[in-house]
Amino acid sequence: MSGTAAPASGPEPAGDDELITLERRDRVLIIRLNRPAKRNSLNRSMIEALIDIFAALASGAEGTDSVSAVVLAGSPGAFCAGADIGGYHQASAEALDEFTNRALTLVNLVRSTPVPVIASIDGMALGGGLELALAADFILASDRASLGLPETRIGLIPGWGGTASLTEAIGVRRAKELIFSGAPIGAEVAHAWGLINHLTAAGEVDAAALELAQQITERAPLGVRAAKRSIHAATSSTIGTPTETQELLTLFATADGVEGVAAFVEKRAPQFSGR
């Protein structure tokens, strides 16, 4: 399994030829988000391409049976800025519902991938980008990383499982602080809070993630897979709750939700009315 994942057809054209790139290093598969001009923000084409890749890993499709670990990375300066908010502007309720549910399909596929998944963050991981990283088994980040769930700043909430996965990672009080304030935190704070496993110098995180992944591939593959299943059985098996999804979809239709998205697209401060 190597090469480039082709963009999927859908309501949000990609505008890039290689949205996701794949690279094999022995038994490690490196999946790289490749939309640097948009800070790797996720549109529908990228989500569908990633779903195809992780679904293939889950099913043991031809070419994936020799993969023993995955590194999920972005580009220098940006892991992923989150969902492509421009795609939310003037979208129908049905389109937003579908987009949210496809994103939830993706993060649950990442979480349930049979082999360990390591998120490698060099730069920003915000909104859906952080939620995608939280679906991985662990996170490595460079000292210039910035992590956060800023959705309340545009009248929304995290809708790709972040209210649950962040709480699982750092506890209720710290999760509330990050989500309620919408303010990002730096890599050192994230490391101290247990949000990331290892901290590296800028530009070195991908190499560190690959080294850790290769170390894992030297362990007994069936044992590693069994350990992952057992750990997940002791915690929540899926990401996202019906409450979170419904709350997000309701907020899209509020005056504040509409104003927040419009303000983001128009690059101005939102004026919230509480309606």
C-alpha positions, 0 to 999 in steps of 0.5 A: 500500500503506497502512493497517493490517495486520490480525492473523492468526489463530493460537494467540496472539491479539493483543489489539490491533486494529492490531498493525502500521501502514503509512504511505506517504511518497512512495516510502518505506513506513513499517512500524510495530510497534504493540503499545506496552503489550507494548513491541512484543513479537512474538506470532504475529499480528504475525509473520504480519502482517509476513510478509504485508507483506514477502512482498508487497514481495518479489513486487512485489504491486500497490501495492508496485512504487513502494516504493523504501525501507522504514523499520521502526520501533517506538514511542517507548521501544521498538522491540521487546522480542523474542518474547512470552515469555508465549506460550512458557510451557507451549507444546508442542514442535511449537508452539515449532518452528513459531513459531521457523520462522515468525520465521525466515521473517520475518527472511529476508524482511526481509533479502531485501526487494528495496529497502533496509530501515532499522530505526529504534530509539528505546528497547529492541531486545532478543532477537527485536527486535534479530534483526529489526533485524539483518535490515535493511540498516542500523540507526539508533538514538536515544541512549536505545536499548538493544540486546542478546540476553538469551536465555542469561538464561532458559536459551535462545539467540538463535533467529531468526538472531542468532548469525549476523547479530550475528557478521556485524555486529560480529565473533566476539568481541563477538558472543560477549560480548553473547550469552554475557553476555546483557547489553544495551549502550547506543547509544553502545557499539553505534555504536562497535562498528558495530552501528548506522550513525547515532546521534540524539537521543531522539525524532529517530531516525524523522525521520532514518531517513525522511530517509535513506530519501528520499535513497535513493529519489532514486537509480536504483532498479534500481541500488540493487536490484542493489547490494543483491543483489550485496552479499548475494551476497558474504555469507550469503544467509539468516539462521539455521543448522540448528545454531542452530535445533536448539540452541534447540529442544533448550534449550526441553525442558531443565530450565533452559529450562523454568525460565528461561521460567517465571521470566521469566513469574513475574518472578523470578530463575531457578534454573538446575541445568545440566540 
